[in-house]
Amino acid sequence: MNGLENYPHLGYVPQDYWTAHGEAPKPDDDYPDDDNDYDDKRFVVETSEKGRYALAKTNLLREEFEQAAAQQIYAFGNPPSSLNLPFRWGTYDGQQYSFQEYLSHAQEMSIVPRIGMVDSQGNKLGTPTVLRVALQIAHGLDFMHETGVIHRDIKPGNVLIDDTYTAYVVDFGLAIPLDRQKDERKHFSPYRMAPGTPPYMSPEQAQMIRIDIDLTPSSDLFNFGMMVHEMCTGDSASQKGRSNDPETLDDRANNFICSSVIRHPNNPYM
C-alpha cells in the first residue's frame, strides 16, 4: 500500500477535461476562501466523474514542487485525513489549478483578536478543544515531515475546521521536498523569496530574503507554535503590543507552545 491506490488520477488532467465534463473552474461562495487578500484563490468545480473538487490557483514554477511534494507524501503511505493534499493538476484558460477534496462541511479556522479560537456562535473555545485541534494538525505535520516534505505556510488561513472540530491542513502551494530546495532557488534566481506568511514565519524563513538557507521541519513547527499561541490568546506573538506572557496561558497550552516556539534557538519574539 503506497497511498496512490486511493488517488488513481494523480497527475495532470487532460487538456480536453473541461470540455468533456462541460464545467470550468468558478468561484463558489460556499467554499471558504483563504485570507482576504487572496480573493478567488480557491474554486469549486462540479464533475460527473467524482462529484465536487476544490481547486486552488497555482503557477507553472510552483506547480513542479507542489506536485513533487504531494507525490512524495502519497508514496510514503496513506496520509492522515488532517492533510487535504492536492492530487491532480490541470490548466483552464491559461491558469494552472491543483485539485483537492472538496470539504463542504468545513470552514476556515476562526480566531478573534484578544479572544482566540471561537465556535460558529463566536464563543471562545476552551483549552482542551483548542489543543485537540492543534494535535490533529501536529499529527498531519509529523506524517508529512516523516516523508521528507515541509509545508512552509502553516497559519490559521490554511487550516479548515468542521463542526466536530476536525482539522484539515490545506494549501500546499509552498510545500516542497527537503532535497528540492536548492532546485527551487535555481528556478527563482535571481529573485530571492521568503516562502511563508510574515506573522508566522520562523527566523530562518525571514532570512531567506538575504541568504540561501535550506529549511527543516523545525521551521514548520515554529509556524505551528505561533498559530497555536494565536488560537489560545487571539494575539499574534510577532506583533508589537502583544500580551504573550506565557504565564497568561493555560499550563497545558504553555507547555504545548514551548515545545515549538518558545524554545526555538533563534526565536526573536520570546
Accessible surface in RSA format (square Angstrom, percent):
REM  Atomic radii and reference values for relative SASA: ProtOr
REM  Chains: A
REM  Algorithm: Lee & Richards
REM  Probe-radius: 1.40
REM  Slices: 20
REM RES _ NUM      All-atoms   Total-Side   Main-Chain    Non-polar    All polar
REM                ABS   REL    ABS   REL    ABS   REL    ABS   REL    ABS   REL
RES MET A   1   185.24  95.9 111.77  74.0  73.47 174.9  89.02  75.7  96.23 127.5
RES ASN A   2    64.85  44.7  62.60  60.5   2.25   5.4  19.98  48.1  44.88  43.4
RES GLY A   3     0.26   0.3   0.00   N/A   0.26   0.3   0.00   0.0   0.26   0.6
RES LEU A   4    61.51  34.3  58.78  42.1   2.73   6.9  58.91  41.4   2.60   7.0
RES GLU A   5    83.18  47.8  52.58  39.8  30.61  72.9  58.89 113.9  24.29  19.8
RES ASN A   6    85.71  59.1  68.74  66.4  16.97  40.9  18.55  44.6  67.16  64.9
RES TYR A   7    55.48  25.9  52.19  29.7   3.29   8.6  13.47  10.1  42.02  51.8
RES PRO A   8   104.19  75.9  66.47  60.6  37.73 137.1  75.46  62.3  28.74 178.6
RES HIS A   9    83.89  45.9  74.76  52.0   9.13  23.4  51.23  52.8  32.66  38.0
RES LEU A  10    40.13  22.4  14.42  10.3  25.72  64.7  14.42  10.1  25.72  69.2
RES GLY A  11    13.68  16.9   0.00   N/A  13.68  16.9  13.68  37.5   0.00   0.0
RES TYR A  12   138.87  64.8 113.25  64.4  25.62  66.7  91.83  69.0  47.04  58.0
RES VAL A  13     5.17   3.4   0.61   0.6   4.56  11.0   0.61   0.5   4.55  12.4
RES PRO A  14    79.03  57.6  65.10  59.3  13.93  50.6  77.46  63.9   1.58   9.8
RES GLN A  15   147.08  82.2 124.03  90.6  23.06  54.9  66.33 141.2  80.75  61.2
RES ASP A  16    92.86  65.0  87.83  87.4   5.02  11.9  37.54  88.4  55.31  55.2
RES TYR A  17     6.58   3.1   4.20   2.4   2.38   6.2   6.58   4.9   0.00   0.0
RES TRP A  18    13.86   5.6  11.48   5.6   2.38   5.6  10.80   5.8   3.06   5.0
RES THR A  19   120.30  85.6  97.28  98.6  23.02  54.9  72.33  97.1  47.97  72.5
RES ALA A  20    78.97  72.6  35.39  54.6  43.58  99.1  46.84  66.0  32.13  85.1
RES HIS A  21    46.68  25.5  25.92  18.0  20.76  53.1  20.85  21.5  25.83  30.1
RES GLY A  22    63.42  78.2   0.00   N/A  63.42  78.2  36.77 100.9  26.65  59.7
RES GLU A  23    54.68  31.4  47.44  35.9   7.24  17.2  10.25  19.8  44.43  36.3
RES ALA A  24    28.98  26.6  23.77  36.7   5.21  11.9  23.77  33.5   5.21  13.8
RES PRO A  25    17.11  12.5   0.30   0.3  16.81  61.1   0.30   0.2  16.81 104.5
RES LYS A  26    94.22  46.0  93.71  57.5   0.51   1.2  63.09  56.8  31.13  33.2
RES PRO A  27    80.39  58.6  62.65  57.1  17.74  64.5  62.91  51.9  17.47 108.6
RES ASP A  28    32.96  23.1  20.25  20.2  12.72  30.1   8.83  20.8  24.13  24.1
RES ASP A  29   151.59 106.2 114.56 114.0  37.03  87.6  41.14  96.8 110.45 110.1
RES ASP A  30   111.43  78.1  87.79  87.4  23.63  55.9  22.07  51.9  89.36  89.1
RES TYR A  31    14.03   6.6   5.44   3.1   8.59  22.4   2.37   1.8  11.67  14.4
RES PRO A  32    20.50  14.9   8.16   7.4  12.34  44.8  20.11  16.6   0.38   2.4
RES ASP A  33    53.54  37.5  43.34  43.1  10.19  24.1  33.81  79.6  19.72  19.7
RES ASP A  34     6.59   4.6   0.85   0.8   5.74  13.6   0.00   0.0   6.59   6.6
RES ASP A  35    39.32  27.5  34.67  34.5   4.65  11.0  19.16  45.1  20.16  20.1
RES ASN A  36   138.72  95.7 126.07 121.8  12.65  30.5  34.62  83.3 104.09 100.6
RES ASP A  37   116.48  81.6  80.59  80.2  35.88  84.9  50.61 119.1  65.87  65.7
RES TYR A  38   101.64  47.5  96.21  54.7   5.43  14.1  54.83  41.2  46.81  57.7
RES ASP A  39   104.12  72.9  83.56  83.2  20.56  48.6  28.33  66.7  75.79  75.6
RES ASP A  40    70.89  49.7  65.96  65.6   4.94  11.7   9.00  21.2  61.89  61.7
RES LYS A  41    44.27  21.6  42.73  26.2   1.54   3.7  24.55  22.1  19.71  21.0
RES ARG A  42    18.81   7.9   9.28   4.7   9.54  22.7   5.06   6.9  13.75   8.3
RES PHE A  43    12.43   6.2  12.24   7.6   0.19   0.5  12.43   7.5   0.00   0.0
RES VAL A  44     0.87   0.6   0.87   0.8   0.01   0.0   0.87   0.8   0.01   0.0
RES VAL A  45     0.12   0.1   0.08   0.1   0.04   0.1   0.12   0.1   0.00   0.0
RES GLU A  46    71.10  40.8  71.05  53.8   0.04   0.1  30.08  58.2  41.01  33.5
RES THR A  47    11.96   8.5   0.15   0.2  11.81  28.2   3.88   5.2   8.08  12.2
RES SER A  48   110.97  93.8  66.28  88.5  44.69 102.9  58.64 124.9  52.33  73.3
RES GLU A  49    75.10  43.1  39.14  29.6  35.97  85.6  29.81  57.7  45.29  37.0
RES LYS A  50   109.75  53.5  88.34  54.2  21.41  51.0  79.69  71.7  30.06  32.0
RES GLY A  51    37.01  45.6   0.00   N/A  37.01  45.6  30.67  84.2   6.33  14.2
RES ARG A  52    84.50  35.5  69.02  35.2  15.49  36.9  27.65  37.8  56.85  34.5
RES TYR A  53     2.54   1.2   2.54   1.4   0.00   0.0   2.28   1.7   0.25   0.3
RES ALA A  54     0.87   0.8   0.87   1.3   0.00   0.0   0.87   1.2   0.00   0.0
RES LEU A  55     0.03   0.0   0.00   0.0   0.03   0.1   0.00   0.0   0.03   0.1
RES ALA A  56     8.68   8.0   8.68  13.4   0.00   0.0   8.68  12.2   0.00   0.0
RES LYS A  57    81.04  39.5  69.40  42.6  11.64  27.7  28.01  25.2  53.03  56.5
RES THR A  58    16.93  12.0   2.84   2.9  14.09  33.6  11.09  14.9   5.84   8.8
RES ASN A  59    70.53  48.6  70.46  68.1   0.07   0.2  32.35  77.8  38.18  36.9
RES LEU A  60   123.42  68.7 111.32  79.6  12.09  30.4 111.47  78.3  11.94  32.1
RES LEU A  61    82.01  45.7  80.30  57.4   1.72   4.3  81.43  57.2   0.58   1.6
RES ARG A  62    18.54   7.8  18.54   9.5   0.00   0.0  18.54  25.3   0.00   0.0
RES GLU A  63     2.29   1.3   2.29   1.7   0.00   0.0   0.82   1.6   1.47   1.2
RES GLU A  64    67.93  39.0  58.42  44.2   9.51  22.6  35.20  68.1  32.74  26.7
RES PHE A  65     0.00   0.0   0.00   0.0   0.00   0.0   0.00   0.0   0.00   0.0
RES GLU A  66     4.30   2.5   4.06   3.1   0.24   0.6   0.03   0.1   4.26   3.5
RES GLN A  67    20.15  11.3  20.15  14.7   0.00   0.0   6.54  13.9  13.61  10.3
RES ALA A  68    22.29  20.5  14.97  23.1   7.32  16.6  18.83  26.5   3.46   9.2
RES ALA A  69     1.50   1.4   1.50   2.3   0.00   0.0   1.50   2.1   0.00   0.0
RES ALA A  70     1.83   1.7   0.73   1.1   1.09   2.5   1.34   1.9   0.48   1.3
RES GLN A  71    72.36  40.5  70.21  51.3   2.16   5.1  18.49  39.4  53.87  40.9
RES GLN A  72    61.76  34.5  53.68  39.2   8.08  19.2  26.93  57.3  34.83  26.4
RES ILE A  73     0.27   0.2   0.27   0.2   0.00   0.0   0.27   0.2   0.00   0.0
RES TYR A  74     0.75   0.4   0.75   0.4   0.00   0.0   0.19   0.1   0.56   0.7
RES ALA A  75    58.84  54.1  41.82  64.5  17.02  38.7  42.02  59.2  16.82  44.5
RES PHE A  76   110.57  55.3  78.72  48.8  31.85  82.9  86.25  52.3  24.32  69.6
RES GLY A  77    12.21  15.1   0.00   N/A  12.21  15.1  12.21  33.5   0.00   0.0
RES ASN A  78    70.73  48.8  51.53  49.8  19.20  46.2  25.23  60.7  45.50  44.0
RES PRO A  79    26.39  19.2   9.55   8.7  16.83  61.2   9.55   7.9  16.83 104.6
RES PRO A  80    22.62  16.5   9.80   8.9  12.81  46.6  21.35  17.6   1.26   7.9
RES SER A  81    90.01  76.1  67.75  90.4  22.26  51.3  51.39 109.4  38.61  54.1
RES SER A  82     7.30   6.2   6.39   8.5   0.91   2.1   6.81  14.5   0.49   0.7
RES LEU A  83     9.86   5.5   0.00   0.0   9.86  24.8   0.00   0.0   9.86  26.5
RES ASN A  84     8.55   5.9   4.62   4.5   3.93   9.5   4.86  11.7   3.69   3.6
RES LEU A  85     7.62   4.2   1.92   1.4   5.71  14.3   1.92   1.3   5.71  15.4
RES PRO A  86     0.41   0.3   0.41   0.4   0.00   0.0   0.41   0.3   0.00   0.0
RES PHE A  87     5.53   2.8   5.53   3.4   0.00   0.0   5.53   3.4   0.00   0.0
RES ARG A  88     8.27   3.5   8.27   4.2   0.00   0.0   0.04   0.1   8.23   5.0
RES TRP A  89     0.00   0.0   0.00   0.0   0.00   0.0   0.00   0.0   0.00   0.0
RES GLY A  90     2.43   3.0   0.00   N/A   2.43   3.0   2.26   6.2   0.17   0.4
RES THR A  91    39.27  27.9  31.95  32.4   7.33  17.5  18.38  24.7  20.89  31.6
RES TYR A  92    83.10  38.8  79.68  45.3   3.43   8.9  43.79  32.9  39.31  48.5
RES ASP A  93   135.50  94.9  94.49  94.0  41.02  97.0  25.66  60.4 109.84 109.5
RES GLY A  94    65.75  81.1   0.00   N/A  65.75  81.1  35.54  97.5  30.20  67.6
RES GLN A  95    51.52  28.8  50.26  36.7   1.26   3.0  15.12  32.2  36.40  27.6
RES GLN A  96    23.93  13.4  23.93  17.5   0.00   0.0   1.15   2.5  22.77  17.3
RES TYR A  97    13.95   6.5  13.95   7.9   0.00   0.0   0.00   0.0  13.95  17.2
RES SER A  98     1.12   0.9   1.12   1.5   0.00   0.0   0.00   0.0   1.12   1.6
RES PHE A  99     0.00   0.0   0.00   0.0   0.00   0.0   0.00   0.0   0.00   0.0
RES GLN A 100    14.46   8.1  14.46  10.6   0.00   0.0   2.75   5.8  11.71   8.9
RES GLU A 101   100.93  57.9  96.69  73.1   4.24  10.1  34.14  66.0  66.79  54.5
RES TYR A 102    24.88  11.6  10.45   5.9  14.43  37.5   8.14   6.1  16.74  20.6
RES LEU A 103     3.07   1.7   3.00   2.1   0.08   0.2   3.00   2.1   0.08   0.2
RES SER A 104    75.49  63.8  49.89  66.6  25.60  59.0  19.81  42.2  55.67  78.0
RES HIS A 105   101.03  55.2  75.99  52.8  25.04  64.0  73.44  75.7  27.59  32.1
RES ALA A 106     7.45   6.9   0.00   0.0   7.45  17.0   0.87   1.2   6.58  17.4
RES GLN A 107    93.77  52.4  93.77  68.5   0.00   0.0  28.29  60.2  65.48  49.7
RES GLU A 108    50.04  28.7  44.60  33.7   5.44  13.0  14.62  28.3  35.42  28.9
RES MET A 109     9.16   4.7   0.00   0.0   9.16  21.8   1.24   1.1   7.92  10.5
RES SER A 110    46.79  39.5  36.92  49.3   9.88  22.8  19.84  42.2  26.95  37.8
RES ILE A 111    32.99  18.8   5.95   4.4  27.04  65.2   5.95   4.3  27.04  73.4
RES VAL A 112    53.63  35.3  53.23  48.2   0.40   1.0  53.63  46.6   0.00   0.0
RES PRO A 113   100.14  73.0  92.45  84.3   7.69  28.0  92.86  76.7   7.28  45.2
RES ARG A 114   150.53  63.2 123.94  63.2  26.59  63.3  60.86  83.2  89.68  54.3
RES ILE A 115    70.50  40.1  66.65  49.7   3.85   9.3  69.06  49.7   1.44   3.9
RES GLY A 116     0.00   0.0   0.00   N/A   0.00   0.0   0.00   0.0   0.00   0.0
RES MET A 117     4.02   2.1   3.68   2.4   0.33   0.8   3.68   3.1   0.33   0.4
RES VAL A 118    13.32   8.8   5.99   5.4   7.33  17.7   5.99   5.2   7.33  19.9
RES ASP A 119    30.51  21.4  22.15  22.0   8.36  19.8   9.65  22.7  20.86  20.8
RES SER A 120    88.53  74.8  47.79  63.8  40.74  93.8  38.87  82.8  49.66  69.6
RES GLN A 121   138.91  77.7 104.70  76.5  34.21  81.4  54.14 115.2  84.77  64.3
RES GLY A 122    44.20  54.5   0.00   N/A  44.20  54.5  23.78  65.2  20.42  45.7
RES ASN A 123    86.58  59.7  82.53  79.8   4.05   9.8  23.84  57.4  62.74  60.6
RES LYS A 124   113.85  55.5  85.59  52.5  28.26  67.3  81.79  73.6  32.06  34.1
RES LEU A 125    16.78   9.3  13.53   9.7   3.26   8.2  14.92  10.5   1.87   5.0
RES GLY A 126    43.25  53.3   0.00   N/A  43.25  53.3  34.11  93.6   9.14  20.5
RES THR A 127    27.07  19.3  20.12  20.4   6.95  16.6   2.96   4.0  24.11  36.4
RES PRO A 128    82.38  60.0  70.05  63.9  12.33  44.8  76.30  63.0   6.09  37.8
RES THR A 129    35.39  25.2  33.04  33.5   2.35   5.6   3.38   4.5  32.01  48.4
RES VAL A 130     2.40   1.6   2.40   2.2   0.00   0.0   2.40   2.1   0.00   0.0
RES LEU A 131    19.97  11.1  19.97  14.3   0.00   0.0  19.97  14.0   0.00   0.0
RES ARG A 132   120.37  50.5 115.18  58.7   5.19  12.4  45.28  61.9  75.09  45.5
RES VAL A 133     0.00   0.0   0.00   0.0   0.00   0.0   0.00   0.0   0.00   0.0
RES ALA A 134     0.00   0.0   0.00   0.0   0.00   0.0   0.00   0.0   0.00   0.0
RES LEU A 135   103.17  57.5  98.97  70.8   4.20  10.6  99.27  69.7   3.90  10.5
RES GLN A 136    42.60  23.8  37.60  27.5   5.01  11.9  32.82  69.9   9.78   7.4
RES ILE A 137     0.01   0.0   0.01   0.0   0.00   0.0   0.01   0.0   0.00   0.0
RES ALA A 138    27.40  25.2  23.42  36.1   3.99   9.1  24.17  34.0   3.24   8.6
RES HIS A 139   109.00  59.6 103.04  71.6   5.96  15.2  75.16  77.5  33.84  39.4
RES GLY A 140     0.00   0.0   0.00   N/A   0.00   0.0   0.00   0.0   0.00   0.0
RES LEU A 141     0.63   0.4   0.63   0.5   0.00   0.0   0.63   0.4   0.00   0.0
RES ASP A 142    84.62  59.3  80.84  80.5   3.78   8.9  19.52  45.9  65.10  64.9
RES PHE A 143    35.88  18.0  32.81  20.3   3.07   8.0  35.65  21.6   0.23   0.7
RES MET A 144     0.00   0.0   0.00   0.0   0.00   0.0   0.00   0.0   0.00   0.0
RES HIS A 145    27.90  15.2  16.63  11.6  11.28  28.8  11.39  11.7  16.52  19.2
RES GLU A 146   114.67  65.8  90.98  68.8  23.69  56.4  21.77  42.1  92.91  75.9
RES THR A 147    11.06   7.9   0.17   0.2  10.89  26.0   2.64   3.5   8.42  12.7
RES GLY A 148    18.08  22.3   0.00   N/A  18.08  22.3  17.36  47.6   0.72   1.6
RES VAL A 149     0.00   0.0   0.00   0.0   0.00   0.0   0.00   0.0   0.00   0.0
RES ILE A 150     0.68   0.4   0.68   0.5   0.00   0.0   0.68   0.5   0.00   0.0
RES HIS A 151     0.24   0.1   0.23   0.2   0.01   0.0   0.23   0.2   0.01   0.0
RES ARG A 152     1.15   0.5   0.86   0.4   0.29   0.7   0.91   1.2   0.24   0.1
RES ASP A 153    15.76  11.0  14.01  13.9   1.75   4.1   2.98   7.0  12.78  12.7
RES ILE A 154     0.74   0.4   0.02   0.0   0.72   1.7   0.02   0.0   0.72   2.0
RES LYS A 155     9.99   4.9   9.99   6.1   0.00   0.0   3.49   3.1   6.50   6.9
RES PRO A 156    15.51  11.3  15.51  14.1   0.00   0.0  15.51  12.8   0.00   0.0
RES GLY A 157     3.01   3.7   0.00   N/A   3.01   3.7   0.40   1.1   2.61   5.8
RES ASN A 158     0.14   0.1   0.14   0.1   0.00   0.0   0.02   0.0   0.12   0.1
RES VAL A 159     0.02   0.0   0.02   0.0   0.00   0.0   0.02   0.0   0.00   0.0
RES LEU A 160     0.00   0.0   0.00   0.0   0.00   0.0   0.00   0.0   0.00   0.0
RES ILE A 161    11.32   6.4  10.38   7.7   0.94   2.3  10.38   7.5   0.94   2.6
RES ASP A 162    13.11   9.2   8.09   8.1   5.02  11.9   2.35   5.5  10.76  10.7
RES ASP A 163   127.72  89.5  97.20  96.7  30.52  72.2  48.60 114.4  79.12  78.9
RES THR A 164    76.16  54.2  69.22  70.2   6.94  16.5  70.62  94.9   5.53   8.4
RES TYR A 165    58.19  27.2  58.19  33.1   0.00   0.0  38.94  29.3  19.26  23.7
RES THR A 166    36.44  25.9  36.39  36.9   0.06   0.1  19.53  26.2  16.91  25.6
RES ALA A 167     0.32   0.3   0.05   0.1   0.27   0.6   0.05   0.1   0.27   0.7
RES TYR A 168    23.33  10.9  23.33  13.3   0.00   0.0  10.37   7.8  12.96  16.0
RES VAL A 169     0.09   0.1   0.09   0.1   0.00   0.0   0.09   0.1   0.00   0.0
RES VAL A 170     4.27   2.8   4.27   3.9   0.00   0.0   4.27   3.7   0.00   0.0
RES ASP A 171    16.99  11.9   9.83   9.8   7.16  16.9   5.24  12.3  11.74  11.7
RES PHE A 172     5.13   2.6   3.28   2.0   1.85   4.8   3.29   2.0   1.83   5.2
RES GLY A 173    19.63  24.2   0.00   N/A  19.63  24.2  18.31  50.3   1.31   2.9
RES LEU A 174    39.63  22.1  38.24  27.4   1.39   3.5  38.24  26.9   1.39   3.7
RES ALA A 175     0.04   0.0   0.04   0.1   0.00   0.0   0.04   0.1   0.00   0.0
RES ILE A 176     0.00   0.0   0.00   0.0   0.00   0.0   0.00   0.0   0.00   0.0
RES PRO A 177     1.67   1.2   1.67   1.5   0.00   0.0   1.67   1.4   0.00   0.0
RES LEU A 178    55.67  31.0  48.19  34.5   7.49  18.8  48.32  33.9   7.36  19.8
RES ASP A 179   118.14  82.8  86.88  86.5  31.26  73.9  49.93 117.5  68.21  68.0
RES ARG A 180    58.20  24.4  58.20  29.7   0.00   0.0  24.25  33.1  33.95  20.6
RES GLN A 181     4.15   2.3   3.64   2.7   0.51   1.2   1.98   4.2   2.17   1.6
RES LYS A 182   123.40  60.2 121.13  74.3   2.28   5.4  92.08  82.9  31.32  33.4
RES ASP A 183    48.90  34.3  48.45  48.2   0.45   1.1   8.13  19.1  40.77  40.7
RES GLU A 184     3.11   1.8   3.11   2.3   0.00   0.0   0.69   1.3   2.42   2.0
RES ARG A 185    56.97  23.9  48.74  24.8   8.22  19.6  37.63  51.4  19.34  11.7
RES LYS A 186   156.93  76.6 136.27  83.6  20.66  49.2  89.14  80.2  67.79  72.2
RES HIS A 187    76.87  42.0  53.55  37.2  23.32  59.7  39.91  41.1  36.96  43.0
RES PHE A 188    40.25  20.1  36.94  22.9   3.31   8.6  40.25  24.4   0.00   0.0
RES SER A 189    73.92  62.5  51.09  68.2  22.83  52.6  24.86  52.9  49.06  68.7
RES PRO A 190   112.81  82.2  86.71  79.0  26.09  94.9  92.26  76.2  20.54 127.7
RES TYR A 191   171.68  80.2 164.00  93.3   7.68  20.0 121.27  91.1  50.41  62.1
RES ARG A 192   116.09  48.7  89.48  45.6  26.61  63.4  34.31  46.9  81.78  49.6
RES MET A 193    48.12  24.9  40.74  27.0   7.38  17.6  43.51  37.0   4.61   6.1
RES ALA A 194    27.70  25.5  11.07  17.1  16.62  37.8  11.37  16.0  16.33  43.3
RES PRO A 195     4.08   3.0   0.00   0.0   4.08  14.8   4.08   3.4   0.00   0.0
RES GLY A 196    20.10  24.8   0.00   N/A  20.10  24.8   0.60   1.6  19.50  43.7
RES THR A 197    29.62  21.1  26.44  26.8   3.18   7.6  23.79  32.0   5.83   8.8
RES PRO A 198    92.61  67.5  85.37  77.8   7.25  26.3  86.64  71.5   5.97  37.1
RES PRO A 199    39.73  29.0  37.00  33.7   2.73   9.9  39.31  32.5   0.42   2.6
RES TYR A 200    25.03  11.7  25.03  14.2   0.00   0.0  10.85   8.2  14.18  17.5
RES MET A 201    19.64  10.2  17.19  11.4   2.44   5.8  11.09   9.4   8.55  11.3
RES SER A 202     0.39   0.3   0.00   0.0   0.39   0.9   0.05   0.1   0.34   0.5
RES PRO A 203    15.96  11.6   7.77   7.1   8.19  29.8  14.97  12.4   0.99   6.1
RES GLU A 204    23.56  13.5  23.14  17.5   0.42   1.0  17.88  34.6   5.68   4.6
RES GLN A 205     0.42   0.2   0.42   0.3   0.00   0.0   0.00   0.0   0.42   0.3
RES ALA A 206    48.77  44.8  42.81  66.1   5.96  13.6  45.06  63.5   3.71   9.8
RES GLN A 207    62.11  34.7  62.11  45.4   0.00   0.0   7.56  16.1  54.55  41.4
RES MET A 208    10.23   5.3   6.76   4.5   3.47   8.3   6.76   5.8   3.47   4.6
RES ILE A 209    88.23  50.2  79.01  58.9   9.22  22.2  79.01  56.9   9.22  25.0
RES ARG A 210   155.68  65.4 136.74  69.7  18.95  45.1  64.13  87.6  91.55  55.5
RES ILE A 211    89.73  51.1  87.40  65.1   2.33   5.6  89.12  64.2   0.61   1.6
RES ASP A 212    89.09  62.4  62.14  61.8  26.96  63.7  18.37  43.2  70.72  70.5
RES ILE A 213    32.62  18.6  27.80  20.7   4.82  11.6  32.44  23.4   0.18   0.5
RES ASP A 214    58.92  41.3  40.97  40.8  17.96  42.5  24.00  56.5  34.92  34.8
RES LEU A 215     3.04   1.7   0.00   0.0   3.03   7.6   0.77   0.5   2.26   6.1
RES THR A 216    67.90  48.3  67.05  68.0   0.85   2.0  60.47  81.2   7.44  11.2
RES PRO A 217    39.04  28.5  39.04  35.6   0.00   0.0  39.04  32.2   0.00   0.0
RES SER A 218    49.28  41.6  45.83  61.2   3.46   8.0  36.24  77.2  13.05  18.3
RES SER A 219     1.39   1.2   1.39   1.9   0.00   0.0   1.33   2.8   0.07   0.1
RES ASP A 220     0.64   0.4   0.63   0.6   0.01   0.0   0.00   0.0   0.64   0.6
RES LEU A 221    68.13  37.9  68.13  48.7   0.00   0.0  68.13  47.8   0.00   0.0
RES PHE A 222     0.00   0.0   0.00   0.0   0.00   0.0   0.00   0.0   0.00   0.0
RES ASN A 223     2.45   1.7   2.45   2.4   0.00   0.0   1.22   2.9   1.23   1.2
RES PHE A 224     7.90   4.0   7.90   4.9   0.00   0.0   7.90   4.8   0.00   0.0
RES GLY A 225     0.49   0.6   0.00   N/A   0.49   0.6   0.49   1.3   0.00   0.0
RES MET A 226     2.81   1.5   1.59   1.1   1.22   2.9   1.43   1.2   1.38   1.8
RES MET A 227     0.00   0.0   0.00   0.0   0.00   0.0   0.00   0.0   0.00   0.0
RES VAL A 228     0.08   0.1   0.08   0.1   0.00   0.0   0.08   0.1   0.00   0.0
RES HIS A 229     2.05   1.1   2.05   1.4   0.00   0.0   2.05   2.1   0.00   0.0
RES GLU A 230    27.44  15.8  27.44  20.8   0.00   0.0   0.01   0.0  27.43  22.4
RES MET A 231     0.06   0.0   0.00   0.0   0.06   0.2   0.00   0.0   0.06   0.1
RES CYS A 232    17.68  13.4   6.12   6.8  11.56  27.2   7.84  19.9   9.84  10.6
RES THR A 233    22.01  15.7  11.66  11.8  10.36  24.7  17.34  23.3   4.67   7.1
RES GLY A 234     6.70   8.3   0.00   N/A   6.70   8.3   0.00   0.0   6.70  15.0
RES ASP A 235    11.79   8.3   9.10   9.1   2.68   6.3   4.00   9.4   7.78   7.8
RES SER A 236    21.10  17.8  13.34  17.8   7.76  17.9  13.37  28.5   7.73  10.8
RES ALA A 237     0.71   0.6   0.07   0.1   0.64   1.5   0.07   0.1   0.64   1.7
RES SER A 238    23.50  19.9   3.87   5.2  19.64  45.2   3.62   7.7  19.88  27.9
RES GLN A 239    89.91  50.3  88.92  65.0   0.99   2.4  30.71  65.4  59.20  44.9
RES LYS A 240   201.50  98.3 175.99 108.0  25.50  60.7 119.62 107.7  81.88  87.2
RES GLY A 241    64.04  79.0   0.00   N/A  64.04  79.0  42.95 117.9  21.09  47.2
RES ARG A 242    86.53  36.3  61.51  31.4  25.02  59.6   9.08  12.4  77.45  46.9
RES SER A 243    58.26  49.2  47.12  62.9  11.14  25.7  45.67  97.3  12.58  17.6
RES ASN A 244    20.63  14.2  17.46  16.9   3.17   7.6   0.25   0.6  20.37  19.7
RES ASP A 245    71.27  49.9  64.22  63.9   7.05  16.7  28.95  68.1  42.31  42.2
RES PRO A 246    46.15  33.6  45.37  41.4   0.78   2.8  45.37  37.5   0.78   4.9
RES GLU A 247   157.94  90.7 124.69  94.3  33.25  79.2  50.78  98.2 107.15  87.5
RES THR A 248    94.98  67.6  56.68  57.5  38.30  91.3  63.50  85.3  31.48  47.6
RES LEU A 249    15.27   8.5   5.05   3.6  10.23  25.7   7.35   5.2   7.92  21.3
RES ASP A 250    53.65  37.6  34.27  34.1  19.38  45.8  21.42  50.4  32.23  32.1
RES ASP A 251   109.70  76.8 105.15 104.7   4.55  10.8  29.29  68.9  80.41  80.2
RES ARG A 252   124.50  52.3 117.49  59.9   7.01  16.7  64.65  88.4  59.85  36.3
RES ALA A 253     0.83   0.8   0.83   1.3   0.00   0.0   0.83   1.2   0.00   0.0
RES ASN A 254    31.22  21.5  31.22  30.2   0.00   0.0   0.09   0.2  31.13  30.1
RES ASN A 255    98.99  68.3  90.05  87.0   8.94  21.5  26.36  63.4  72.63  70.2
RES PHE A 256    39.15  19.6  31.55  19.5   7.61  19.8  38.18  23.1   0.97   2.8
RES ILE A 257     0.60   0.3   0.07   0.1   0.52   1.3   0.60   0.4   0.00   0.0
RES CYS A 258    16.51  12.5  16.51  18.4   0.00   0.0   0.63   1.6  15.88  17.1
RES SER A 259    83.99  71.0  53.42  71.3  30.57  70.4  40.60  86.5  43.39  60.8
RES SER A 260    12.24  10.3   4.74   6.3   7.50  17.3   7.57  16.1   4.67   6.5
RES VAL A 261     0.50   0.3   0.50   0.4   0.00   0.0   0.50   0.4   0.00   0.0
RES ILE A 262    44.76  25.5  30.82  23.0  13.94  33.6  30.82  22.2  13.94  37.8
RES ARG A 263   179.24  75.3 153.05  78.0  26.19  62.4  58.94  80.6 120.30  72.9
RES HIS A 264    19.49  10.7   7.74   5.4  11.75  30.1  10.51  10.8   8.98  10.4
RES PRO A 265   123.84  90.3  82.79  75.5  41.05 149.2  94.43  78.0  29.41 182.8
RES ASN A 266    88.29  60.9  72.87  70.4  15.42  37.1  15.88  38.2  72.41  70.0
RES ASN A 267    22.92  15.8   3.00   2.9  19.91  47.9   3.02   7.3  19.89  19.2
RES PRO A 268    89.46  65.2  49.60  45.2  39.86 144.9  61.53  50.8  27.92 173.5
RES TYR A 269    56.72  26.5  49.84  28.4   6.88  17.9  25.22  19.0  31.50  38.8
RES MET A 270    81.85  42.4  16.09  10.6  65.76 156.6  45.38  38.6  36.47  48.3
END  Absolute sums over single chains surface
CHAIN  1 A    12519.8       9779.7       2740.1       6672.5       5847.3
END  Absolute sums over all chains
TOTAL         12519.8       9779.7       2740.1       6672.5       5847.3
